[in-house]
Amino acid sequence: MSCILNNRIPEILNVEGIRKNAKLIKKLRQLPKLNQQQINLATEDVYNLIGVKDILLKRYIYETIININNTQGRNIFSTLADTAQCYKSIGEENLDTNCYLCGYPLLKRHNQVTDHSDPLYPECEHVLPYIYGALYLKLVTNAKEYTQLPLFLKELTQLEYKWSHRACNQLKSQAPFIMINKDLQYIPDETNIKCFLKQLYFGNSTWGKQWRQSVANIVSGGNVNDSWFKESMKKFQPIQQENLLNYINQLTSQLSSQTDGELNFLKSVIIVSFVKYLKANLETKSLDSIKKSITPEVRKYISKAWKNYRTTFQSIIRDTEKLSDEEIGEIYGSDFFESLNEFGKRKIRNSAKGNVSNKRNTDKSRTSYSSVKVINQAKKLRIRLTKNTRNNKRIYKTISQLKEEIKKKLKK
């Protein structure tokens, strides 16, 4: 009956160390918005952290960080306790509600069960591991925000929360019941679901033993070795396995229909990398541990997700900024690479006053994001973007050359 619950969350997406550190979360929330220079710096370092080399990906990282910075999207950590999150989204537990994990009835807190450490004490369970719920669904980050959500977001939120027994919740811990397949789509993790129920009903884990003893105290006079009790466990286990699989199937179907798995995975890595990057800078620590957490397997997923989204993103740039593919190549060409700095060499530091200060020289932090404006201005002034070399080879002018021509044109 032995099996091992596998935590399939990539280490880069593991935020438990941050989520449970109230002081750190407070610092992250109070962190002033980054200025343009700091955003450029963060973009360079996150791009190097991810390690997939494509200049358009760097632009995408830049725009994602801009969005996080403007909307305070880095605040992915709820200010409400798990129980309060359940209250707000799906309501209190009641006697008609079964634990969604084991299938047995819940007990009423402060009445049938009063001790928080009791294995059958009701707890609010995150159906998805915390970070997946935060990034793919919608966590109840605060009570006021939830009341203002549109209906479809409230429905997504409600998928993330279920009432469960303490022992069941703690046994499941952060082992997910969903996984991402090779096509970056969400599917039930049947192996984990089956293993969880084996551990709970028949295994030797502490939480499984405590749960069985507590159930036996109610239904069989406390005798876990009673033949009727053992037989009922054997009969009920496959039934609950089917119920749990059906629910997770429903969850993954709705998740896939309302979210883009590939793009969400890509955004998740960028967002969490950025949050961990801010954490490292607040603590003035090296970025090496973050870089190590992006394993070759994770990098392969990132590459696949980006490959599938790249054409779409390129079209967005072309349509919104009225650029041709050749002009996009010019903007993200040699000038851009000149702005790349050695990984982690200079970082955003937390100053003594609690503000974020930038140690990088302004001239050296130059990036080609402003090149978009230069290209557009040159086009308006009818300045050619290309020139002929001595060998009559047609090449694009550098941004600095275009700036000089724009100055001369404006003086006339």
KEZAPA-319208 format. One record per residue (C-alpha): residue in three letters; x negated, y, z negated. Coordinates in steps of 0.001 Angstrom, whole numbers, m for minus. Each point is the difference from the previous one (the first is absolute). Layout:
ALA,X,Y,Z
...
//
This chain:
MET,0,0,0
SER,m3021,2296,m193
CYS,m312,2864,2485
ILE,m1465,3486,27
LEU,1919,3207,612
ASN,m1972,1964,2585
ASN,m224,3753,m204
ARG,m197,801,3692
ILE,m149,3771,m425
PRO,m3252,1221,1565
GLU,m2271,1535,m2644
ILE,96,3359,1762
LEU,3750,154,m737
ASN,m351,m985,m3649
VAL,883,3045,m2118
GLU,744,m1670,m3334
GLY,m3076,1594,m1581
ILE,1332,3429,988
ARG,3686,m678,m682
LYS,m650,m976,m3616
ASN,m2310,2943,m710
ALA,2330,2811,m1081
LYS,m2800,2543,m443
LEU,m1335,m627,3495
ILE,3464,246,1562
LYS,512,3326,m1777
LYS,m3301,1283,1407
LEU,948,m1133,3507
ARG,3365,1747,m274
GLN,m1590,3218,m1255
LEU,m2696,m5,2662
PRO,349,3166,2146
LYS,688,m437,3675
LEU,m3166,m383,2030
ASN,m1053,2872,2227
GLN,m809,m486,3673
GLN,m3683,m542,m638
GLN,710,m2647,m2646
ILE,2519,m1721,2289
ASN,m2646,m222,2719
LEU,m2406,m1493,m2507
ALA,2570,m2515,m1276
THR,816,m995,3593
GLU,m3634,m767,749
ASP,m456,m2117,m3121
VAL,3277,m1946,341
TYR,m800,m617,3670
ASN,m3380,m1426,m990
LEU,1598,m2021,m2794
ILE,2409,m1686,2410
GLY,m2836,m768,2379
VAL,1982,m330,3248
LYS,m1725,2315,2451
ASP,2382,1859,2285
ILE,97,3773,150
LEU,3785,29,439
LEU,324,m2062,m3177
LYS,m1941,2718,m1774
ARG,2506,2552,1271
TYR,2827,m2216,m1263
ILE,m1679,m250,m3418
TYR,m347,3780,m24
GLU,3694,533,712
THR,1009,m2612,m2590
ILE,m2100,1747,m2668
ILE,1476,3369,1030
ASN,3476,m1461,m507
ILE,m918,m1519,m3377
ASN,m1538,3281,m1095
ASN,2978,2107,1109
THR,2716,m2259,m1394
GLN,m1893,m1149,m3098
GLY,355,m3496,1431
ARG,m2940,m1106,m2094
ASN,2422,m79,m2961
ILE,1030,m3581,714
PHE,137,m833,m3693
SER,3350,142,m1732
THR,473,2190,m3068
LEU,2768,m2330,m1201
ALA,m492,m3231,m1934
ASP,981,m3164,1893
THR,3195,m392,m2048
ALA,1034,3579,758
GLN,m647,m635,3700
CYS,2434,m2925,m118
TYR,2593,2048,m1894
LYS,m76,2709,2628
SER,24,m2246,3062
ILE,2030,m3141,m821
GLY,1470,717,m3445
GLU,m355,m1818,m3322
GLU,m150,m3760,m322
ASN,3248,m1676,m1039
LEU,1261,m3440,m1009
ASP,1186,m702,3544
THR,m3526,453,1361
ASN,m2454,m2865,374
CYS,m3772,377,26
TYR,m775,103,3694
LEU,m3227,m1967,m553
CYS,1168,m3022,m1996
GLY,3751,132,628
TYR,990,m258,m3690
PRO,2249,2624,m1659
LEU,m1456,3168,m1470
LEU,522,817,m3668
LYS,1204,3385,m1170
ARG,m2727,2113,m1565
HIS,555,1353,m3532
ASN,2734,m2614,m419
GLN,m824,m3561,1049
VAL,m3741,687,101
THR,m1759,2811,m1869
ASP,m3702,m886,13
HIS,m1847,1494,2989
SER,m2444,m2907,m97
ASP,2777,m2603,286
PRO,m541,m2074,3197
LEU,3642,610,972
TYR,m20,3755,m645
PRO,1255,1786,3157
GLU,m2641,1861,1999
CYS,172,2040,3176
GLU,m1777,m1951,2727
HIS,m1650,1498,3087
VAL,1006,m2453,2726
LEU,m2996,1130,2046
PRO,m3306,633,m1743
TYR,m113,3628,m1134
ILE,m2109,1371,2838
TYR,2105,m1683,2702
GLY,3143,1419,m1587
ALA,m1553,3454,m196
LEU,m1145,54,3614
TYR,2472,m2210,1873
LEU,3238,558,m1900
LYS,730,2885,m2360
LEU,m792,20,m3706
VAL,2030,2066,m2449
THR,m2763,2503,m716
ASN,2284,2234,m2066
ALA,3688,178,m843
LYS,707,3278,1805
GLU,m1621,m1161,3238
TYR,2070,m3187,93
THR,3336,1840,m224
GLN,m1000,2082,3032
LEU,m952,m2933,2230
PRO,2095,m702,3112
LEU,2018,m3220,m70
PHE,m2380,m2086,2142
LEU,m2947,837,m2301
LYS,2066,m881,m3069
GLU,769,m3362,1595
LEU,m3721,m559,647
THR,m717,967,m3600
GLN,2517,m2504,m1340
LEU,m1769,m2814,1858
GLU,m3112,572,m2116
TYR,1583,m558,m3434
LYS,1535,m3044,m1694
TRP,633,m963,m3619
SER,m1912,m3015,m1295
HIS,m1076,m1721,m3206
ARG,m3265,1174,m1532
ALA,m1645,m3428,397
CYS,1047,m264,3652
ASN,m1182,3516,780
GLN,m3350,m478,m1730
LEU,m625,m3360,1691
LYS,665,1481,3414
SER,m2121,3041,m969
GLN,m1361,1594,3187
ALA,102,m3141,2152
PRO,2120,1050,2992
PHE,2890,m1991,1424
ILE,m576,1543,3419
MET,m3010,m53,2271
ILE,m1085,1636,3241
ASN,m373,m2414,2873
LYS,m2504,221,2863
ASP,2386,2337,1856
LEU,55,2330,m3047
GLN,3661,m761,m649
TYR,1470,m799,m3415
ILE,975,m3615,m720
PRO,773,m1930,m3228
ASP,m3014,m1563,m1691
GLU,1593,m3426,m459
THR,m3161,m1422,m1564
ASN,64,2562,m2805
ILE,3748,m376,m546
LYS,m214,m3798,m302
CYS,m3078,208,m2212
PHE,1634,2558,m2294
LEU,3027,m2218,m622
LYS,m2186,m3077,m574
GLN,m2035,1924,m2539
LEU,3131,1309,m1708
TYR,2030,m3240,m107
PHE,m2735,m2596,m449
GLY,m3462,1635,m291
ASN,m2413,455,m2877
SER,m278,3789,117
THR,711,1842,m3249
TRP,2891,1979,1467
GLY,1539,m3126,1560
LYS,m125,m1871,m3308
GLN,1467,2946,m1898
TRP,2816,378,2515
ARG,942,m3711,m143
GLN,m67,15,m3792
SER,2244,3081,m153
VAL,2494,m1495,2460
ALA,m47,m3298,m1903
ASN,741,1874,m3243
ILE,3273,1108,1589
VAL,1128,m3066,1959
SER,m1540,m3065,m1649
GLY,m655,810,m3638
GLY,m3597,960,697
ASN,m1109,m3414,1243
VAL,m1948,519,3246
ASN,m590,m3754,213
ASP,3692,m800,6
SER,753,m2182,3050
TRP,3078,2082,938
PHE,m2051,3216,m146
LYS,m2770,m1429,2180
GLU,2514,m1330,2503
SER,1784,3355,193
MET,m3345,1686,748
LYS,m632,m2435,2871
LYS,3468,594,1447
PHE,11,3767,m326
GLN,m3522,679,1316
PRO,746,m671,3731
ILE,3266,1956,m265
GLN,m1789,3048,m1394
GLN,m2753,m410,2571
GLU,2568,304,2783
ASN,1664,3000,m1712
LEU,m3323,1788,m405
LEU,m1074,m723,3566
ASN,3337,1309,1295
TYR,m402,3247,m1923
ILE,m3588,555,1134
ASN,1069,m797,3569
GLN,2670,2673,m302
LEU,m2569,2430,m1366
THR,m2563,m631,2749
SER,2682,251,2708
GLN,1141,3405,m1248
LEU,m3562,1089,m527
SER,m994,m936,3543
SER,3091,1648,1495
GLN,m541,3311,m1819
THR,m3785,263,m73
ASP,m2871,m494,2408
GLY,m2247,m2663,m1505
GLU,m3093,844,2008
LEU,213,3728,m570
ASN,880,m408,m3691
PHE,m3026,m2207,m565
LEU,m2241,2553,1688
LYS,1498,2889,m1971
SER,m207,m1991,m3238
VAL,m3732,m562,389
ILE,m581,3681,789
ILE,2156,1279,m2868
VAL,m1435,m2333,m2634
SER,m3544,601,1258
PHE,644,3730,m352
VAL,1412,m380,m3534
LYS,m2982,m2144,m1027
TYR,m2284,2523,1675
LEU,1506,2771,m2155
LYS,m381,m2231,m3068
ALA,m3673,m615,792
ASN,m601,3719,361
LEU,1832,828,m3225
GLU,m2192,m2505,m1796
THR,m3077,969,2069
LYS,m536,m3634,927
SER,m1376,m1635,3120
LEU,2311,m937,2864
ASP,m1773,m3327,500
SER,2584,m2037,m1938
ILE,2768,1299,2262
LYS,m2016,m827,3097
LYS,m617,m3558,m1233
SER,3738,m531,m553
ILE,609,458,3736
THR,m1033,m3522,934
PRO,m551,m1242,3566
GLU,3472,m1581,m89
VAL,1641,3287,m1036
ARG,m2016,1855,2622
LYS,1263,m2481,2599
TYR,3591,799,m1037
ILE,m734,3725,189
SER,m1492,m399,3480
LYS,3019,m1942,1208
ALA,2486,2468,m1464
TRP,m1891,2926,1503
LYS,m347,m1680,3396
ASN,3778,m446,131
TYR,697,3596,m1079
ARG,m2813,1824,1810
THR,1828,540,3294
THR,3014,1408,m1819
PHE,m2157,2386,m2017
GLN,m1890,1102,3114
SER,3347,754,1663
ILE,1066,2062,m3016
ILE,m3167,2122,249
ARG,429,395,3750
ASP,3663,1006,m309
THR,m233,2279,m3033
GLU,m3212,1783,971
LYS,513,m110,3796
LEU,m3354,m1647,586
SER,m1019,m2361,2765
ASP,m1838,m3236,m733
GLU,m3194,1656,1306
GLU,427,2924,m2381
ILE,607,m2367,m2911
GLY,m3291,m1649,906
GLU,m1685,3396,m43
ILE,1405,915,m3419
TYR,m983,m3314,m1528
GLY,m3282,m263,1819
SER,m3615,812,m849
ASP,699,3173,m1998
PHE,2115,m1961,m2427
PHE,m2693,m2562,m699
GLU,m2416,2792,m867
SER,2183,793,m3032
LEU,m235,m3478,m1506
ASN,m1997,m108,m3213
GLU,m1645,m2874,m1785
PHE,2572,m2094,m1874
GLY,675,1245,m3516
LYS,m2968,2388,56
ARG,1913,3069,m1093
LYS,3284,m217,m1813
ILE,2825,2023,m1467
ARG,m836,484,m3646
ASN,2142,787,m3000
SER,m1272,3304,m1373
ALA,m159,914,m3678
LYS,3149,2091,396
GLY,1947,m2969,1289
ASN,107,1247,3576
VAL,m1258,m1841,3039
SER,m3109,1647,1374
ASN,m1811,m715,3239
LYS,m3767,m511,m48
ARG,m391,m343,3751
ASN,m1491,2817,2048
THR,2713,1759,2017
ASP,m1994,m73,3234
LYS,m702,m3713,m321
SER,3629,m867,m655
ARG,998,1209,3462
THR,2414,m2356,1746
SER,1617,84,3411
TYR,3578,230,m1296
SER,m191,3730,828
SER,m1102,m1049,3491
VAL,3642,m564,900
LYS,588,3744,m291
VAL,m3147,769,2014
ILE,1081,m2339,2822
ASN,3512,1475,88
GLN,m1319,3571,15
ALA,m2437,m808,2805
LYS,2835,m1463,2054
LYS,2112,3126,m487
LEU,m2885,2163,1148
ARG,m503,m2275,3042
ILE,m3510,m965,m1070
ARG,m1245,m3214,1588
LEU,m608,m2771,m2542
THR,m2646,m1699,2146
LYS,m3280,948,1646
ASN,m2507,m1480,2459
THR,m3417,m1225,m1086
ARG,m3173,373,2050
ASN,704,m3453,1405
ASN,3474,1154,1060
LYS,1563,m2131,m2699
ARG,3300,1289,m1397
ILE,m21,250,m3827
TYR,2092,1734,m2651
LYS,m1234,3185,m1587
THR,m730,m20,m3706
ILE,2293,1803,m2400
SER,m2691,2588,m735
GLN,m340,725,3737
LEU,3752,446,296
LYS,m13,2399,m2966
GLU,m2645,2153,1674
GLU,1986,117,3237
ILE,3162,902,m1914
LYS,m1812,2916,m1682
LYS,m1241,1288,3328
LYS,3450,m377,1566
LEU,1685,1898,m2832
LYS,m2505,2885,250
LYS,882,668,3626
//
